[in-house]
Amino acid sequence: MFHPPRSRTLGFSLVEVALAIGIVAFAFVALLSLLPAGLTTFRRALDTSICSQISQRIVGEAQQVDFDVLTDRNNLPASSDNREFSFRMRRPGTMDVLLRYFDEQGNEIIPASPNRLSPDETLRVIYAVNVRVIPRVTLPTGSQGFPVARARAESGNLAQVTVQIARNPSGRELELNTGAEDDPNRPERNLWMPRGGIDIFTYSAYLGKNQ
């Protein structure tokens, strides 16, 4: 009696399956090893974008303030050639708010109590901001700049605003440089000192007095 040939179902052997799984696993390990670096780069880019927006907002607010108020002209010490007096800028409209706080989207968190965050507000803080003002800045000099005499004459009409933004969601204490003299060779006065594990973004702008 005639029997038709039976079709054989071909499959993979255990060795072939193990090799395939090994190759796929190796590829996944390589991809996963790139993930932390990619996340770090993404977070850094996001921080740069948000901090830039925050700094633009603060500089914009400073531009809206009367120049004599911004530089606290009534309380400025006498000018001298070897000193660059500086002070920390308060939030406009307040007398005692030195630090400012922002959430992960760059929205400002205004404490219910000045300079004192509640526990709920603390949980929302991602960025802390310190602003330093040098009320008398000498204009650049040199072959391509202004003459020295003109620079010194106009130095009372130009101020520098430095905005420091620290990504500090854990609320770690940042040390402020208050010990150095107001010396142009020590430009770090009234600025935060670097601390490991905390990114600090620094921006500067020059504001002039409208004549």
Biotite code that builds the C-alpha atoms (Angstrom):
import biotite.structure as struc

atoms = struc.array([
    struc.Atom([0.000, 0.000, 0.000], chain_id="A", res_id=1, res_name="MET", atom_name="CA", element="C"),
    struc.Atom([1.311, 3.413, -0.964], chain_id="A", res_id=2, res_name="PHE", atom_name="CA", element="C"),
    struc.Atom([1.919, 5.982, 1.812], chain_id="A", res_id=3, res_name="HIS", atom_name="CA", element="C"),
    struc.Atom([2.521, 9.675, 0.921], chain_id="A", res_id=4, res_name="PRO", atom_name="CA", element="C"),
    struc.Atom([5.749, 11.151, 2.287], chain_id="A", res_id=5, res_name="PRO", atom_name="CA", element="C"),
    struc.Atom([5.370, 12.901, 5.617], chain_id="A", res_id=6, res_name="ARG", atom_name="CA", element="C"),
    struc.Atom([6.441, 16.549, 5.843], chain_id="A", res_id=7, res_name="SER", atom_name="CA", element="C"),
    struc.Atom([9.025, 17.180, 8.461], chain_id="A", res_id=8, res_name="ARG", atom_name="CA", element="C"),
    struc.Atom([8.654, 20.286, 10.670], chain_id="A", res_id=9, res_name="THR", atom_name="CA", element="C"),
    struc.Atom([12.025, 21.891, 11.024], chain_id="A", res_id=10, res_name="LEU", atom_name="CA", element="C"),
    struc.Atom([12.845, 23.696, 14.273], chain_id="A", res_id=11, res_name="GLY", atom_name="CA", element="C"),
    struc.Atom([15.766, 25.214, 16.154], chain_id="A", res_id=12, res_name="PHE", atom_name="CA", element="C"),
    struc.Atom([18.021, 23.217, 18.308], chain_id="A", res_id=13, res_name="SER", atom_name="CA", element="C"),
    struc.Atom([18.697, 24.169, 21.915], chain_id="A", res_id=14, res_name="LEU", atom_name="CA", element="C"),
    struc.Atom([22.189, 25.353, 20.975], chain_id="A", res_id=15, res_name="VAL", atom_name="CA", element="C"),
    struc.Atom([20.832, 27.665, 18.275], chain_id="A", res_id=16, res_name="GLU", atom_name="CA", element="C"),
    struc.Atom([18.265, 29.138, 20.672], chain_id="A", res_id=17, res_name="VAL", atom_name="CA", element="C"),
    struc.Atom([20.948, 29.729, 23.304], chain_id="A", res_id=18, res_name="ALA", atom_name="CA", element="C"),
    struc.Atom([23.211, 31.459, 20.769], chain_id="A", res_id=19, res_name="LEU", atom_name="CA", element="C"),
    struc.Atom([20.365, 33.706, 19.577], chain_id="A", res_id=20, res_name="ALA", atom_name="CA", element="C"),
    struc.Atom([19.485, 34.700, 23.142], chain_id="A", res_id=21, res_name="ILE", atom_name="CA", element="C"),
    struc.Atom([23.150, 35.431, 23.848], chain_id="A", res_id=22, res_name="GLY", atom_name="CA", element="C"),
    struc.Atom([23.475, 37.696, 20.810], chain_id="A", res_id=23, res_name="ILE", atom_name="CA", element="C"),
    struc.Atom([20.280, 39.606, 21.676], chain_id="A", res_id=24, res_name="VAL", atom_name="CA", element="C"),
    struc.Atom([21.347, 39.951, 25.311], chain_id="A", res_id=25, res_name="ALA", atom_name="CA", element="C"),
    struc.Atom([24.747, 41.293, 24.280], chain_id="A", res_id=26, res_name="PHE", atom_name="CA", element="C"),
    struc.Atom([23.067, 43.916, 22.059], chain_id="A", res_id=27, res_name="ALA", atom_name="CA", element="C"),
    struc.Atom([20.718, 44.961, 24.870], chain_id="A", res_id=28, res_name="PHE", atom_name="CA", element="C"),
    struc.Atom([23.598, 45.307, 27.329], chain_id="A", res_id=29, res_name="VAL", atom_name="CA", element="C"),
    struc.Atom([25.386, 47.596, 24.885], chain_id="A", res_id=30, res_name="ALA", atom_name="CA", element="C"),
    struc.Atom([22.251, 49.730, 24.450], chain_id="A", res_id=31, res_name="LEU", atom_name="CA", element="C"),
    struc.Atom([21.534, 49.895, 28.172], chain_id="A", res_id=32, res_name="LEU", atom_name="CA", element="C"),
    struc.Atom([25.095, 51.026, 28.857], chain_id="A", res_id=33, res_name="SER", atom_name="CA", element="C"),
    struc.Atom([24.395, 54.120, 26.718], chain_id="A", res_id=34, res_name="LEU", atom_name="CA", element="C"),
    struc.Atom([21.200, 54.958, 28.582], chain_id="A", res_id=35, res_name="LEU", atom_name="CA", element="C"),
    struc.Atom([22.764, 56.699, 31.632], chain_id="A", res_id=36, res_name="PRO", atom_name="CA", element="C"),
    struc.Atom([24.960, 58.882, 29.416], chain_id="A", res_id=37, res_name="ALA", atom_name="CA", element="C"),
    struc.Atom([21.967, 59.777, 27.271], chain_id="A", res_id=38, res_name="GLY", atom_name="CA", element="C"),
    struc.Atom([19.848, 60.656, 30.301], chain_id="A", res_id=39, res_name="LEU", atom_name="CA", element="C"),
    struc.Atom([22.662, 62.783, 31.737], chain_id="A", res_id=40, res_name="THR", atom_name="CA", element="C"),
    struc.Atom([23.045, 64.657, 28.455], chain_id="A", res_id=41, res_name="THR", atom_name="CA", element="C"),
    struc.Atom([19.287, 65.180, 28.228], chain_id="A", res_id=42, res_name="PHE", atom_name="CA", element="C"),
    struc.Atom([19.057, 66.456, 31.789], chain_id="A", res_id=43, res_name="ARG", atom_name="CA", element="C"),
    struc.Atom([22.004, 68.786, 31.233], chain_id="A", res_id=44, res_name="ARG", atom_name="CA", element="C"),
    struc.Atom([20.403, 70.232, 28.101], chain_id="A", res_id=45, res_name="ALA", atom_name="CA", element="C"),
    struc.Atom([17.107, 70.674, 29.940], chain_id="A", res_id=46, res_name="LEU", atom_name="CA", element="C"),
    struc.Atom([18.858, 72.410, 32.851], chain_id="A", res_id=47, res_name="ASP", atom_name="CA", element="C"),
    struc.Atom([20.679, 74.730, 30.462], chain_id="A", res_id=48, res_name="THR", atom_name="CA", element="C"),
    struc.Atom([17.430, 75.696, 28.743], chain_id="A", res_id=49, res_name="SER", atom_name="CA", element="C"),
    struc.Atom([15.487, 76.309, 31.969], chain_id="A", res_id=50, res_name="ILE", atom_name="CA", element="C"),
    struc.Atom([18.357, 78.172, 33.656], chain_id="A", res_id=51, res_name="CYS", atom_name="CA", element="C"),
    struc.Atom([18.699, 80.401, 30.605], chain_id="A", res_id=52, res_name="SER", atom_name="CA", element="C"),
    struc.Atom([15.001, 81.272, 30.845], chain_id="A", res_id=53, res_name="GLN", atom_name="CA", element="C"),
    struc.Atom([15.313, 82.010, 34.565], chain_id="A", res_id=54, res_name="ILE", atom_name="CA", element="C"),
    struc.Atom([18.334, 84.256, 34.052], chain_id="A", res_id=55, res_name="SER", atom_name="CA", element="C"),
    struc.Atom([16.590, 86.158, 31.251], chain_id="A", res_id=56, res_name="GLN", atom_name="CA", element="C"),
    struc.Atom([13.619, 86.715, 33.526], chain_id="A", res_id=57, res_name="ARG", atom_name="CA", element="C"),
    struc.Atom([15.759, 88.050, 36.366], chain_id="A", res_id=58, res_name="ILE", atom_name="CA", element="C"),
    struc.Atom([17.808, 90.312, 34.104], chain_id="A", res_id=59, res_name="VAL", atom_name="CA", element="C"),
    struc.Atom([14.572, 91.546, 32.538], chain_id="A", res_id=60, res_name="GLY", atom_name="CA", element="C"),
    struc.Atom([13.244, 92.420, 35.989], chain_id="A", res_id=61, res_name="GLU", atom_name="CA", element="C"),
    struc.Atom([16.487, 94.248, 36.784], chain_id="A", res_id=62, res_name="ALA", atom_name="CA", element="C"),
    struc.Atom([16.105, 96.301, 33.609], chain_id="A", res_id=63, res_name="GLN", atom_name="CA", element="C"),
    struc.Atom([12.695, 97.477, 34.805], chain_id="A", res_id=64, res_name="GLN", atom_name="CA", element="C"),
    struc.Atom([14.125, 98.774, 38.098], chain_id="A", res_id=65, res_name="VAL", atom_name="CA", element="C"),
    struc.Atom([15.339, 102.358, 38.314], chain_id="A", res_id=66, res_name="ASP", atom_name="CA", element="C"),
    struc.Atom([19.120, 102.328, 37.916], chain_id="A", res_id=67, res_name="PHE", atom_name="CA", element="C"),
    struc.Atom([19.751, 104.245, 41.153], chain_id="A", res_id=68, res_name="ASP", atom_name="CA", element="C"),
    struc.Atom([17.557, 101.771, 43.038], chain_id="A", res_id=69, res_name="VAL", atom_name="CA", element="C"),
    struc.Atom([19.206, 98.779, 41.357], chain_id="A", res_id=70, res_name="LEU", atom_name="CA", element="C"),
    struc.Atom([22.666, 99.988, 42.354], chain_id="A", res_id=71, res_name="THR", atom_name="CA", element="C"),
    struc.Atom([21.513, 101.265, 45.780], chain_id="A", res_id=72, res_name="ASP", atom_name="CA", element="C"),
    struc.Atom([23.246, 104.523, 44.931], chain_id="A", res_id=73, res_name="ARG", atom_name="CA", element="C"),
    struc.Atom([22.305, 106.240, 48.208], chain_id="A", res_id=74, res_name="ASN", atom_name="CA", element="C"),
    struc.Atom([24.253, 103.655, 50.213], chain_id="A", res_id=75, res_name="ASN", atom_name="CA", element="C"),
    struc.Atom([27.253, 103.162, 47.929], chain_id="A", res_id=76, res_name="LEU", atom_name="CA", element="C"),
    struc.Atom([30.651, 103.658, 49.564], chain_id="A", res_id=77, res_name="PRO", atom_name="CA", element="C"),
    struc.Atom([33.070, 106.156, 48.088], chain_id="A", res_id=78, res_name="ALA", atom_name="CA", element="C"),
    struc.Atom([34.583, 104.940, 44.858], chain_id="A", res_id=79, res_name="SER", atom_name="CA", element="C"),
    struc.Atom([38.279, 104.118, 44.628], chain_id="A", res_id=80, res_name="SER", atom_name="CA", element="C"),
    struc.Atom([40.447, 102.763, 41.847], chain_id="A", res_id=81, res_name="ASP", atom_name="CA", element="C"),
    struc.Atom([41.311, 99.444, 43.497], chain_id="A", res_id=82, res_name="ASN", atom_name="CA", element="C"),
    struc.Atom([37.925, 98.319, 44.824], chain_id="A", res_id=83, res_name="ARG", atom_name="CA", element="C"),
    struc.Atom([34.833, 96.908, 43.175], chain_id="A", res_id=84, res_name="GLU", atom_name="CA", element="C"),
    struc.Atom([32.000, 97.058, 45.694], chain_id="A", res_id=85, res_name="PHE", atom_name="CA", element="C"),
    struc.Atom([29.312, 94.403, 45.263], chain_id="A", res_id=86, res_name="SER", atom_name="CA", element="C"),
    struc.Atom([26.174, 93.254, 47.033], chain_id="A", res_id=87, res_name="PHE", atom_name="CA", element="C"),
    struc.Atom([23.477, 90.618, 46.663], chain_id="A", res_id=88, res_name="ARG", atom_name="CA", element="C"),
    struc.Atom([20.340, 91.728, 44.901], chain_id="A", res_id=89, res_name="MET", atom_name="CA", element="C"),
    struc.Atom([16.966, 91.318, 46.558], chain_id="A", res_id=90, res_name="ARG", atom_name="CA", element="C"),
    struc.Atom([13.862, 90.270, 44.695], chain_id="A", res_id=91, res_name="ARG", atom_name="CA", element="C"),
    struc.Atom([12.158, 93.419, 43.348], chain_id="A", res_id=92, res_name="PRO", atom_name="CA", element="C"),
    struc.Atom([9.456, 94.678, 45.675], chain_id="A", res_id=93, res_name="GLY", atom_name="CA", element="C"),
    struc.Atom([10.953, 93.092, 48.800], chain_id="A", res_id=94, res_name="THR", atom_name="CA", element="C"),
    struc.Atom([13.405, 94.240, 51.443], chain_id="A", res_id=95, res_name="MET", atom_name="CA", element="C"),
    struc.Atom([14.882, 90.977, 52.678], chain_id="A", res_id=96, res_name="ASP", atom_name="CA", element="C"),
    struc.Atom([14.468, 88.212, 50.051], chain_id="A", res_id=97, res_name="VAL", atom_name="CA", element="C"),
    struc.Atom([17.966, 87.304, 48.831], chain_id="A", res_id=98, res_name="LEU", atom_name="CA", element="C"),
    struc.Atom([17.515, 83.787, 47.485], chain_id="A", res_id=99, res_name="LEU", atom_name="CA", element="C"),
    struc.Atom([14.924, 82.866, 44.912], chain_id="A", res_id=100, res_name="ARG", atom_name="CA", element="C"),
    struc.Atom([13.550, 79.414, 44.140], chain_id="A", res_id=101, res_name="TYR", atom_name="CA", element="C"),
    struc.Atom([12.140, 77.771, 41.019], chain_id="A", res_id=102, res_name="PHE", atom_name="CA", element="C"),
    struc.Atom([10.527, 74.422, 40.252], chain_id="A", res_id=103, res_name="ASP", atom_name="CA", element="C"),
    struc.Atom([11.428, 71.906, 37.524], chain_id="A", res_id=104, res_name="GLU", atom_name="CA", element="C"),
    struc.Atom([9.567, 73.918, 34.875], chain_id="A", res_id=105, res_name="GLN", atom_name="CA", element="C"),
    struc.Atom([11.194, 77.239, 35.758], chain_id="A", res_id=106, res_name="GLY", atom_name="CA", element="C"),
    struc.Atom([8.203, 78.635, 37.659], chain_id="A", res_id=107, res_name="ASN", atom_name="CA", element="C"),
    struc.Atom([9.138, 80.728, 40.675], chain_id="A", res_id=108, res_name="GLU", atom_name="CA", element="C"),
    struc.Atom([8.236, 79.450, 44.131], chain_id="A", res_id=109, res_name="ILE", atom_name="CA", element="C"),
    struc.Atom([7.591, 82.404, 46.426], chain_id="A", res_id=110, res_name="ILE", atom_name="CA", element="C"),
    struc.Atom([7.854, 81.334, 50.076], chain_id="A", res_id=111, res_name="PRO", atom_name="CA", element="C"),
    struc.Atom([4.921, 82.189, 52.313], chain_id="A", res_id=112, res_name="ALA", atom_name="CA", element="C"),
    struc.Atom([7.510, 83.414, 54.834], chain_id="A", res_id=113, res_name="SER", atom_name="CA", element="C"),
    struc.Atom([10.439, 85.501, 53.490], chain_id="A", res_id=114, res_name="PRO", atom_name="CA", element="C"),
    struc.Atom([13.622, 83.434, 53.061], chain_id="A", res_id=115, res_name="ASN", atom_name="CA", element="C"),
    struc.Atom([11.948, 80.438, 54.689], chain_id="A", res_id=116, res_name="ARG", atom_name="CA", element="C"),
    struc.Atom([10.425, 77.600, 52.703], chain_id="A", res_id=117, res_name="LEU", atom_name="CA", element="C"),
    struc.Atom([7.660, 75.419, 54.051], chain_id="A", res_id=118, res_name="SER", atom_name="CA", element="C"),
    struc.Atom([8.097, 71.615, 53.799], chain_id="A", res_id=119, res_name="PRO", atom_name="CA", element="C"),
    struc.Atom([5.705, 71.501, 50.825], chain_id="A", res_id=120, res_name="ASP", atom_name="CA", element="C"),
    struc.Atom([7.559, 74.325, 49.067], chain_id="A", res_id=121, res_name="GLU", atom_name="CA", element="C"),
    struc.Atom([10.900, 72.665, 49.735], chain_id="A", res_id=122, res_name="THR", atom_name="CA", element="C"),
    struc.Atom([9.776, 69.503, 47.935], chain_id="A", res_id=123, res_name="LEU", atom_name="CA", element="C"),
    struc.Atom([9.016, 71.531, 44.796], chain_id="A", res_id=124, res_name="ARG", atom_name="CA", element="C"),
    struc.Atom([12.330, 73.386, 44.653], chain_id="A", res_id=125, res_name="VAL", atom_name="CA", element="C"),
    struc.Atom([14.756, 72.289, 41.945], chain_id="A", res_id=126, res_name="ILE", atom_name="CA", element="C"),
    struc.Atom([16.714, 75.491, 41.290], chain_id="A", res_id=127, res_name="TYR", atom_name="CA", element="C"),
    struc.Atom([18.015, 78.073, 43.770], chain_id="A", res_id=128, res_name="ALA", atom_name="CA", element="C"),
    struc.Atom([19.101, 81.507, 42.521], chain_id="A", res_id=129, res_name="VAL", atom_name="CA", element="C"),
    struc.Atom([21.609, 84.003, 43.873], chain_id="A", res_id=130, res_name="ASN", atom_name="CA", element="C"),
    struc.Atom([21.997, 87.431, 42.236], chain_id="A", res_id=131, res_name="VAL", atom_name="CA", element="C"),
    struc.Atom([25.036, 89.669, 42.698], chain_id="A", res_id=132, res_name="ARG", atom_name="CA", element="C"),
    struc.Atom([25.290, 93.318, 41.635], chain_id="A", res_id=133, res_name="VAL", atom_name="CA", element="C"),
    struc.Atom([28.467, 95.287, 41.017], chain_id="A", res_id=134, res_name="ILE", atom_name="CA", element="C"),
    struc.Atom([27.112, 98.843, 40.818], chain_id="A", res_id=135, res_name="PRO", atom_name="CA", element="C"),
    struc.Atom([30.242, 100.420, 39.331], chain_id="A", res_id=136, res_name="ARG", atom_name="CA", element="C"),
    struc.Atom([31.824, 98.678, 36.375], chain_id="A", res_id=137, res_name="VAL", atom_name="CA", element="C"),
    struc.Atom([34.660, 100.028, 34.290], chain_id="A", res_id=138, res_name="THR", atom_name="CA", element="C"),
    struc.Atom([34.112, 99.838, 30.559], chain_id="A", res_id=139, res_name="LEU", atom_name="CA", element="C"),
    struc.Atom([36.580, 97.807, 28.482], chain_id="A", res_id=140, res_name="PRO", atom_name="CA", element="C"),
    struc.Atom([39.712, 99.681, 27.430], chain_id="A", res_id=141, res_name="THR", atom_name="CA", element="C"),
    struc.Atom([42.443, 99.071, 24.893], chain_id="A", res_id=142, res_name="GLY", atom_name="CA", element="C"),
    struc.Atom([43.089, 99.613, 21.239], chain_id="A", res_id=143, res_name="SER", atom_name="CA", element="C"),
    struc.Atom([39.565, 98.521, 20.291], chain_id="A", res_id=144, res_name="GLN", atom_name="CA", element="C"),
    struc.Atom([37.807, 99.814, 23.400], chain_id="A", res_id=145, res_name="GLY", atom_name="CA", element="C"),
    struc.Atom([37.045, 103.124, 25.044], chain_id="A", res_id=146, res_name="PHE", atom_name="CA", element="C"),
    struc.Atom([39.768, 105.520, 26.165], chain_id="A", res_id=147, res_name="PRO", atom_name="CA", element="C"),
    struc.Atom([40.684, 105.079, 29.833], chain_id="A", res_id=148, res_name="VAL", atom_name="CA", element="C"),
    struc.Atom([39.499, 108.566, 30.807], chain_id="A", res_id=149, res_name="ALA", atom_name="CA", element="C"),
    struc.Atom([36.085, 107.999, 29.255], chain_id="A", res_id=150, res_name="ARG", atom_name="CA", element="C"),
    struc.Atom([35.806, 104.556, 30.837], chain_id="A", res_id=151, res_name="ALA", atom_name="CA", element="C"),
    struc.Atom([36.438, 105.929, 34.317], chain_id="A", res_id=152, res_name="ARG", atom_name="CA", element="C"),
    struc.Atom([34.058, 108.821, 33.748], chain_id="A", res_id=153, res_name="ALA", atom_name="CA", element="C"),
    struc.Atom([31.236, 106.491, 32.739], chain_id="A", res_id=154, res_name="GLU", atom_name="CA", element="C"),
    struc.Atom([31.906, 103.752, 35.288], chain_id="A", res_id=155, res_name="SER", atom_name="CA", element="C"),
    struc.Atom([29.221, 105.130, 37.584], chain_id="A", res_id=156, res_name="GLY", atom_name="CA", element="C"),
    struc.Atom([26.577, 104.602, 34.906], chain_id="A", res_id=157, res_name="ASN", atom_name="CA", element="C"),
    struc.Atom([27.189, 100.921, 34.233], chain_id="A", res_id=158, res_name="LEU", atom_name="CA", element="C"),
    struc.Atom([26.426, 97.973, 36.510], chain_id="A", res_id=159, res_name="ALA", atom_name="CA", element="C"),
    struc.Atom([27.007, 94.244, 36.225], chain_id="A", res_id=160, res_name="GLN", atom_name="CA", element="C"),
    struc.Atom([24.331, 91.761, 37.279], chain_id="A", res_id=161, res_name="VAL", atom_name="CA", element="C"),
    struc.Atom([25.523, 88.197, 37.829], chain_id="A", res_id=162, res_name="THR", atom_name="CA", element="C"),
    struc.Atom([22.905, 85.451, 38.144], chain_id="A", res_id=163, res_name="VAL", atom_name="CA", element="C"),
    struc.Atom([23.898, 82.131, 39.701], chain_id="A", res_id=164, res_name="GLN", atom_name="CA", element="C"),
    struc.Atom([21.463, 79.240, 39.354], chain_id="A", res_id=165, res_name="ILE", atom_name="CA", element="C"),
    struc.Atom([22.168, 76.061, 41.298], chain_id="A", res_id=166, res_name="ALA", atom_name="CA", element="C"),
    struc.Atom([20.417, 72.807, 40.482], chain_id="A", res_id=167, res_name="ARG", atom_name="CA", element="C"),
    struc.Atom([19.950, 71.726, 44.056], chain_id="A", res_id=168, res_name="ASN", atom_name="CA", element="C"),
    struc.Atom([16.790, 69.625, 44.560], chain_id="A", res_id=169, res_name="PRO", atom_name="CA", element="C"),
    struc.Atom([18.205, 68.072, 47.722], chain_id="A", res_id=170, res_name="SER", atom_name="CA", element="C"),
    struc.Atom([18.540, 71.501, 49.354], chain_id="A", res_id=171, res_name="GLY", atom_name="CA", element="C"),
    struc.Atom([22.216, 71.078, 50.263], chain_id="A", res_id=172, res_name="ARG", atom_name="CA", element="C"),
    struc.Atom([23.838, 74.136, 51.790], chain_id="A", res_id=173, res_name="GLU", atom_name="CA", element="C"),
    struc.Atom([25.922, 76.232, 49.426], chain_id="A", res_id=174, res_name="LEU", atom_name="CA", element="C"),
    struc.Atom([28.796, 78.281, 50.785], chain_id="A", res_id=175, res_name="GLU", atom_name="CA", element="C"),
    struc.Atom([28.794, 81.955, 49.873], chain_id="A", res_id=176, res_name="LEU", atom_name="CA", element="C"),
    struc.Atom([32.095, 83.722, 49.351], chain_id="A", res_id=177, res_name="ASN", atom_name="CA", element="C"),
    struc.Atom([31.894, 86.661, 51.755], chain_id="A", res_id=178, res_name="THR", atom_name="CA", element="C"),
    struc.Atom([35.481, 86.767, 52.997], chain_id="A", res_id=179, res_name="GLY", atom_name="CA", element="C"),
    struc.Atom([37.261, 88.168, 49.957], chain_id="A", res_id=180, res_name="ALA", atom_name="CA", element="C"),
    struc.Atom([37.698, 91.893, 49.568], chain_id="A", res_id=181, res_name="GLU", atom_name="CA", element="C"),
    struc.Atom([35.741, 93.848, 46.986], chain_id="A", res_id=182, res_name="ASP", atom_name="CA", element="C"),
    struc.Atom([38.670, 93.580, 44.644], chain_id="A", res_id=183, res_name="ASP", atom_name="CA", element="C"),
    struc.Atom([38.469, 93.251, 40.854], chain_id="A", res_id=184, res_name="PRO", atom_name="CA", element="C"),
    struc.Atom([41.085, 90.509, 41.148], chain_id="A", res_id=185, res_name="ASN", atom_name="CA", element="C"),
    struc.Atom([38.694, 88.511, 43.358], chain_id="A", res_id=186, res_name="ARG", atom_name="CA", element="C"),
    struc.Atom([35.500, 88.472, 41.284], chain_id="A", res_id=187, res_name="PRO", atom_name="CA", element="C"),
    struc.Atom([33.937, 85.620, 43.268], chain_id="A", res_id=188, res_name="GLU", atom_name="CA", element="C"),
    struc.Atom([32.776, 87.785, 46.180], chain_id="A", res_id=189, res_name="ARG", atom_name="CA", element="C"),
    struc.Atom([29.077, 87.336, 47.052], chain_id="A", res_id=190, res_name="ASN", atom_name="CA", element="C"),
    struc.Atom([28.895, 84.312, 44.746], chain_id="A", res_id=191, res_name="LEU", atom_name="CA", element="C"),
    struc.Atom([28.425, 80.660, 45.641], chain_id="A", res_id=192, res_name="TRP", atom_name="CA", element="C"),
    struc.Atom([31.556, 78.585, 45.801], chain_id="A", res_id=193, res_name="MET", atom_name="CA", element="C"),
    struc.Atom([31.648, 75.353, 43.756], chain_id="A", res_id=194, res_name="PRO", atom_name="CA", element="C"),
    struc.Atom([30.455, 72.201, 45.485], chain_id="A", res_id=195, res_name="ARG", atom_name="CA", element="C"),
    struc.Atom([30.734, 68.656, 44.207], chain_id="A", res_id=196, res_name="GLY", atom_name="CA", element="C"),
    struc.Atom([27.544, 67.117, 42.896], chain_id="A", res_id=197, res_name="GLY", atom_name="CA", element="C"),
    struc.Atom([25.768, 70.449, 42.380], chain_id="A", res_id=198, res_name="ILE", atom_name="CA", element="C"),
    struc.Atom([25.677, 72.130, 38.973], chain_id="A", res_id=199, res_name="ASP", atom_name="CA", element="C"),
    struc.Atom([25.889, 75.925, 39.164], chain_id="A", res_id=200, res_name="ILE", atom_name="CA", element="C"),
    struc.Atom([25.103, 77.931, 36.036], chain_id="A", res_id=201, res_name="PHE", atom_name="CA", element="C"),
    struc.Atom([26.404, 81.508, 35.937], chain_id="A", res_id=202, res_name="THR", atom_name="CA", element="C"),
    struc.Atom([25.173, 84.315, 33.694], chain_id="A", res_id=203, res_name="TYR", atom_name="CA", element="C"),
    struc.Atom([26.205, 87.979, 33.576], chain_id="A", res_id=204, res_name="SER", atom_name="CA", element="C"),
    struc.Atom([24.665, 91.075, 32.035], chain_id="A", res_id=205, res_name="ALA", atom_name="CA", element="C"),
    struc.Atom([25.668, 94.727, 31.935], chain_id="A", res_id=206, res_name="TYR", atom_name="CA", element="C"),
    struc.Atom([22.996, 97.352, 32.538], chain_id="A", res_id=207, res_name="LEU", atom_name="CA", element="C"),
    struc.Atom([23.486, 101.035, 31.813], chain_id="A", res_id=208, res_name="GLY", atom_name="CA", element="C"),
    struc.Atom([21.810, 104.119, 33.166], chain_id="A", res_id=209, res_name="LYS", atom_name="CA", element="C"),
    struc.Atom([19.519, 105.920, 30.761], chain_id="A", res_id=210, res_name="ASN", atom_name="CA", element="C"),
    struc.Atom([20.576, 109.527, 30.455], chain_id="A", res_id=211, res_name="GLN", atom_name="CA", element="C"),
])
